[in-house]
Amino acid sequence: MRIIRKLLATGLVLALPLPVSAQLTIEISRGVSEAVPVAVVPFAWEGEAEVPLDVAAVIASDLERSGRFEPMDREDMIGAPSEPQDVNFRDWRLLNTDVLVTGKVTPVPEGYEVAFFAFDVFRGDQLIGYSLKSPPGGLRAASHRAADMIFEKLTGVPGAFSTRIAYVSVEGDRNNERFRLIVADADGENPVVVADSRAPLMSPSWSPDASRLAYVSFEGGASGIYVQELETGRRQLVSSHPGINGAPAWSPDGQRLAMTLSMGDSNLDIYVLNPATNELTRLTRNAAIDTEASWAPDGKTIYFTSDRAGGPQIYSVPSAGGTPKRVTFEGSYNARPRISPDERSLAVVHNDRGNFRIALVDLERRAVRILSEGRQDESPSFAPNGSMIIYATRAGRRGVLAAVSTDGRVQQRIAATAGDVREPVWSPYPVR
């Protein structure tokens, strides 16, 4: 069974956060047919030295990756206004663009100031105007933040361009593999190695404030669950019971971890650990395999995978303890549950006519909708705004990442320049 293999394949040498040369490249394979035309003109630069970052290009790329917007090529633009009073709406209407984004970047003593504006071209209205302060090395982050605000104004949905993803990269042949836990921006830029190991590591899980990662490593040949602070690199071994220690998942309050333990025998069950007190609570007691816990956003329910009905299906159990209830009934295989931020649906790995694909389960109607198109898709993880799901898939013999919108209309392939990439997890919104 796939879930057994994943649990047993979980060792590590701590690595301080270091930049890594392997980048992720995002290719939009399918977007919405009615993508909104948008022109993001080059931002004015009011400094004497060379501009440190093309802010407009970052914003345009973010909007394009959402699949909902189609940025205009720069050679087709008729000007580069930076202030609202410089915009000639009649000229931009002739180019059939619906939204115009302008702005400027100004050096200030503490770094930079990024001013940006978005306009409804046909109505001639300003939709948003805002100014962000950025430290010297924070222009890319400010660009993502601007894209978030523009996206939300245009769609009513908070943007997720300022968030990050964590994933595992494996390089080398089977006899000389190197495992790295990597954190990158949501667009694949700024990858940083969090942990580096010659033994397997797996199952990264973000804390609710996006400041820590829990993960499984096999240092010394035995599985253990670690919690690592991203800013300092400090880590703590929180679970090293005999047997399997796997699949950690943070509670919404950041105080507890759900996990899979065998406690020295062959029986895998769901437990909840309070790392501050080492208090351990057992939630399931069944001869079947119970694993891959995931918390509901309200913290009252935990979803998990179990084969107690003869094959992997999704169950729920109160986080305070109680009787598990079966959630999925359609299909012979449903695993790796992840609940949407609005708590209305579950992303799962579903057996679709012999292909393992990402599906969405409506928790009210129990209906299943297939979202992905691969043969070995796994490890779904929602963006914090609930609009996209990132997951792992295969491209030939390599593991790559992909993303799909929750309505299935936007498809992206995220390829790494090196390594076999797997187990992605999308971060929550960072605490500002």
C-alpha positions in Angstrom: 0.0 0.0 0.0 1.3 3.5 -1.0 0.7 5.0 2.5 2.7 2.3 4.1 5.6 2.8 1.7 5.6 6.5 2.4 5.7 6.1 6.1 8.5 3.5 6.1 10.6 5.7 3.7 11.1 8.5 6.2 17.3 10.8 8.4 19.0 14.1 8.6 21.9 16.4 8.9 20.8 19.9 10.2 21.5 22.6 7.7 21.4 26.3 8.5 19.3 28.2 6.0 21.4 28.5 2.8 20.5 29.6 -0.7 20.3 26.8 -3.3 21.0 27.1 -7.0 18.1 24.8 -8.1 15.2 27.0 -9.1 11.6 26.3 -9.7 10.1 27.3 -13.1 6.4 27.7 -13.3 4.7 27.1 -16.7 1.0 27.8 -17.1 -0.4 24.9 -19.1 -4.0 26.0 -18.9 -5.7 29.2 -17.7 -9.3 30.4 -17.8 -10.5 31.1 -21.3 -11.8 34.6 -20.3 -8.6 35.8 -18.6 -8.8 39.5 -18.0 -6.4 41.6 -20.1 -4.1 43.7 -17.9 -1.3 46.1 -18.6 1.4 46.4 -15.9 3.7 49.1 -17.2 7.3 49.4 -16.1 7.5 51.3 -12.8 9.3 54.6 -12.8 12.6 54.5 -10.9 13.6 57.7 -9.0 17.1 56.6 -7.9 20.5 57.5 -9.3 21.9 53.9 -9.4 20.5 51.1 -11.5 17.0 49.9 -10.5 17.5 46.8 -8.2 14.4 44.9 -9.3 11.8 45.1 -12.0 8.8 45.4 -9.7 6.3 45.6 -12.5 7.6 42.3 -14.0 7.1 40.6 -10.7 3.5 41.9 -10.3 2.7 40.9 -13.9 4.1 37.4 -13.4 2.1 36.9 -10.2 -1.2 38.0 -11.9 -0.4 35.7 -14.9 0.3 32.7 -12.7 -3.2 33.0 -11.1 -4.5 32.0 -14.5 -7.1 34.8 -14.3 -5.2 37.6 -16.0 -3.3 38.0 -19.3 -0.6 40.6 -19.1 0.1 42.7 -22.1 3.5 42.4 -23.8 5.6 45.5 -23.1 6.3 46.1 -26.8 2.6 46.6 -27.3 2.3 49.3 -24.7 1.9 52.9 -25.7 3.5 54.5 -22.7 4.6 54.1 -19.1 2.6 56.5 -16.9 3.6 56.4 -13.2 1.1 58.9 -11.7 -2.7 58.8 -12.0 -2.8 62.2 -13.7 -0.6 60.8 -16.5 -3.0 58.1 -17.6 -4.8 58.6 -20.9 -7.6 56.1 -20.7 -8.7 56.6 -24.3 -5.3 55.4 -25.6 -5.4 52.3 -23.3 -9.0 51.5 -24.4 -7.8 51.2 -28.0 -5.5 48.4 -26.9 -8.5 46.4 -25.4 -7.0 46.2 -22.0 -9.4 46.1 -19.0 -7.0 46.9 -16.2 -4.0 49.2 -16.1 -1.3 49.0 -13.3 1.2 51.8 -12.9 3.7 52.8 -10.2 7.1 54.0 -9.1 9.9 53.0 -6.8 11.7 55.6 -4.8 14.8 55.2 -2.6 14.3 56.3 1.0 16.7 56.2 3.9 15.2 52.9 5.3 15.1 51.2 1.9 12.5 51.8 -0.8 9.0 53.1 -1.2 6.8 51.4 -3.7 3.7 53.3 -4.9 1.3 51.5 -7.2 -2.1 52.2 -8.8 -4.7 50.0 -10.6 -7.3 51.5 -12.9 -10.5 50.2 -14.6 -9.7 51.4 -18.1 -13.2 51.4 -19.6 -14.7 53.3 -16.7 -11.7 55.5 -16.2 -11.8 54.8 -12.5 -8.9 54.3 -10.0 -9.5 51.0 -8.2 -6.6 51.1 -5.8 -3.7 53.4 -4.9 -1.2 52.4 -2.2 2.3 52.9 -1.0 4.5 50.2 0.6 7.8 50.6 2.5 10.5 48.1 1.8 13.8 47.3 3.5 16.9 47.2 1.2 16.5 43.5 0.4 12.7 43.4 0.4 11.7 44.7 -3.0 10.6 41.3 -4.2 8.4 40.8 -1.1 6.9 44.3 -1.6 6.2 43.4 -5.2 4.3 40.3 -4.1 2.4 42.2 -1.5 1.3 44.8 -4.1 0.2 41.9 -6.4 -1.8 40.5 -3.5 -3.6 43.7 -3.0 -4.3 44.3 -6.7 -5.6 40.7 -7.0 -7.9 41.0 -4.1 -9.3 44.3 -5.4 -10.0 42.8 -8.8 -11.3 39.4 -7.7 -12.6 39.8 -4.1 -10.2 37.0 -3.1 -7.1 37.6 -1.0 -3.9 37.1 -3.0 -1.4 34.4 -2.0 1.7 35.6 -3.8 3.4 36.7 -0.6 3.3 33.1 0.8 5.9 30.4 0.5 6.1 26.7 -0.3 8.2 24.0 1.3 9.2 20.8 -0.5 11.7 18.0 -0.5 14.3 17.7 -3.3 16.2 14.5 -3.9 19.4 14.4 -6.0 21.8 11.6 -6.9 21.3 7.9 -7.7 19.8 5.4 -5.4 23.1 4.6 -3.8 24.2 8.2 -3.3 21.0 10.2 -2.7 20.9 13.6 -1.1 17.7 14.9 0.5 17.0 18.6 1.0 14.1 20.3 2.6 13.7 23.6 0.8 11.6 26.7 1.4 10.9 29.1 -1.6 8.6 31.9 -2.4 5.3 30.9 -3.9 6.7 31.8 -7.4 9.7 29.4 -6.9 12.2 32.2 -6.3 14.6 32.6 -3.4 14.9 28.8 -2.6 16.6 28.2 0.8 17.8 24.8 2.1 16.4 24.3 5.6 17.8 20.8 6.1 20.3 18.6 4.2 20.6 14.8 4.6 21.9 11.6 3.2 19.0 9.8 4.8 15.3 10.3 3.8 13.3 13.2 5.1 9.6 13.8 4.4 6.2 15.2 5.5 7.0 18.9 6.0 4.2 20.8 7.8 3.9 24.6 8.3 3.1 26.1 11.7 0.0 28.4 11.5 2.2 31.5 11.7 4.6 30.3 9.0 7.6 30.6 11.2 8.3 26.8 11.8 8.3 23.5 10.0 7.7 20.1 11.4 9.1 17.2 9.4 10.1 13.6 9.6 13.8 12.5 9.4 15.6 9.2 9.7 18.8 10.3 11.4 20.6 7.3 12.8 18.3 5.0 10.8 15.2 5.7 13.0 12.3 8.0 12.3 11.8 11.1 14.4 9.7 14.2 14.2 11.5 17.6 14.4 10.3 21.1 14.7 12.6 23.7 13.1 12.5 27.5 13.4 13.1 29.0 10.0 14.6 32.3 11.0 17.2 30.8 13.4 17.6 27.2 12.2 17.1 26.0 15.7 15.3 22.7 15.8 13.9 20.3 18.4 13.3 16.6 18.4 9.7 16.3 19.6 8.9 12.6 18.9 11.2 9.6 18.8 9.1 6.8 20.1 10.0 3.2 19.1 8.8 2.3 15.7 7.3 4.8 13.3 7.0 8.5 14.0 5.4 10.1 10.9 3.1 12.6 9.2 3.1 15.6 11.6 0.4 18.2 11.3 0.1 21.4 13.2 -3.1 22.4 15.0 -4.6 25.8 14.0 -3.5 27.4 17.3 0.1 26.2 16.8 0.2 24.4 20.2 -0.2 20.8 19.2 0.9 18.3 16.6 -1.2 15.4 15.2 1.0 12.5 14.1 1.1 8.9 13.2 2.9 6.6 15.8 3.3 2.8 16.0 4.7 2.9 19.5 6.9 -0.1 18.9 4.4 -2.4 17.3 3.0 -2.7 13.8 -0.2 -0.8 14.5 -0.3 2.8 13.2 -2.7 5.2 15.0 -3.3 8.9 15.2 -2.0 10.7 18.3 -1.9 14.4 19.4 1.2 15.8 21.0 1.7 19.0 23.0 5.4 19.7 22.5 5.5 22.1 25.4 4.4 19.5 28.0 5.1 16.3 26.1 1.5 15.3 26.8 0.5 12.6 24.2 -3.2 11.8 23.5 -4.2 8.8 21.5 -7.2 9.4 19.1 -7.6 6.1 17.2 -7.5 2.5 18.4 -7.8 0.2 15.4 -6.0 -2.7 13.9 -6.0 -0.9 10.6 -3.5 1.7 9.4 -4.5 5.2 10.5 -2.3 7.9 9.2 -2.0 11.3 7.4 -3.8 13.5 9.9 -5.0 17.0 8.9 -6.7 19.5 11.2 -9.9 21.4 10.4 -9.4 25.2 10.6 -11.6 25.4 13.7 -9.3 22.9 15.5 -12.2 20.7 16.5 -11.9 17.9 13.9 -9.0 15.9 12.5 -9.3 14.1 9.2 -7.1 11.1 8.5 -6.5 8.1 6.1 -7.5 4.6 7.2 -7.8 1.3 5.6 -10.2 -0.1 8.2 -12.9 -0.6 5.5 -10.5 -2.7 3.4 -8.9 0.2 1.4 -7.7 3.7 2.1 -10.6 6.1 2.8 -10.9 9.3 4.7 -12.3 9.5 8.3 -12.8 12.2 10.8 -12.5 12.2 14.6 -13.0 14.9 17.2 -9.6 16.3 18.2 -10.7 16.0 21.8 -11.4 12.3 21.3 -14.4 10.4 20.1 -15.6 7.9 17.6 -14.2 8.1 14.0 -16.7 8.6 11.2 -16.1 7.7 7.6 -16.1 10.7 5.2 -15.4 9.3 1.7 -17.4 6.6 0.0 -16.9 7.1 -3.8 -14.0 5.1 -5.2 -11.7 2.4 -3.9 -8.9 4.7 -2.8 -9.0 8.1 -1.1 -6.0 9.3 0.9 -3.9 12.3 2.1 -6.8 14.5 3.1 -6.3 18.3 3.3 -9.3 20.5 4.2 -10.0 23.8 2.4 -9.7 27.1 4.3 -13.5 27.5 4.1 -14.0 23.9 5.5 -16.3 23.0 2.7 -14.2 20.5 0.8 -11.3 18.0 1.1 -8.4 17.7 -1.3 -7.5 14.0 -1.6 -5.5 11.5 -3.6 -8.2 9.6 -5.5 -7.9 6.4 -7.6 -9.4 7.4 -11.0 -9.6 4.3 -13.2 -6.2 3.2 -12.1 -4.6 6.7 -12.0 -3.8 8.4 -8.7 -5.1 12.0 -9.1 -6.0 15.0 -7.0 -9.7 15.3 -6.4 -11.9 17.6 -4.4 -14.6 16.1 -2.1 -17.6 18.2 -1.3 -18.2 17.6 2.4 -21.9 18.4 2.3 -22.9 16.5 -0.9 -20.0 13.9 -0.8 -19.5 14.5 -4.5 -16.0 13.9 -5.9 -14.5 16.1 -8.7 -11.2 15.1 -10.3 -8.9 18.1 -10.7 -5.5 16.8 -12.0 -4.6 14.7 -15.1 -1.5 12.8 -14.1 -1.0 9.1 -13.3 0.9 9.4 -10.0 -0.3 12.7 -8.4 0.0 13.0 -4.6 0.5 15.3 -1.6 -2.1 18.0 -2.2 -1.9 21.3 -0.3 -4.2 24.3 -0.4 -3.1 27.8 -0.9 -4.2 29.8 2.1 -6.8 31.6 0.1 -8.3 28.3 -1.1 -8.0 29.1 -4.8 -5.2 26.7 -5.8 -3.9 23.3 -4.8 -0.2 22.5 -5.1 0.7 18.8 -5.5 3.5 16.4 -6.5 3.4 14.5 -9.8 5.8 12.8 -12.3 7.3 14.1 -15.6 8.9 11.0 -17.1 11.2 9.6 -14.4 11.4 12.9 -12.4 9.2 14.1 -9.6 7.9 17.6 -10.2 5.4 19.9 -8.6 2.1 21.1 -10.2 -0.8 23.3 -9.2 -4.4 23.4 -10.1 -7.2 25.8 -9.3 -10.0 24.4 -7.2 -12.4 24.8 -10.1 -10.0 22.8 -12.3 -9.7 25.5 -15.0 -6.1 26.6 -14.2 -3.2 24.1 -14.5 0.5 24.8 -13.8 3.6 22.7 -14.0 6.4 23.7 -11.7 9.7 22.2 -12.8 13.0 22.2 -10.8 16.3 22.8 -12.6 17.7 19.9 -10.7 16.6 17.0 -8.5 13.5 15.0 -7.9 10.9 17.2 -6.2 8.2 15.9 -4.0 5.9 16.6 -0.9 5.0 20.2 -1.4 3.1 22.1 1.2 1.8 25.7 0.9 2.4 28.0 3.8 -0.2 30.0 5.7 -0.3 33.7 5.4 2.8 35.1 7.2 2.2 37.0 10.4 3.0 40.7 9.7 
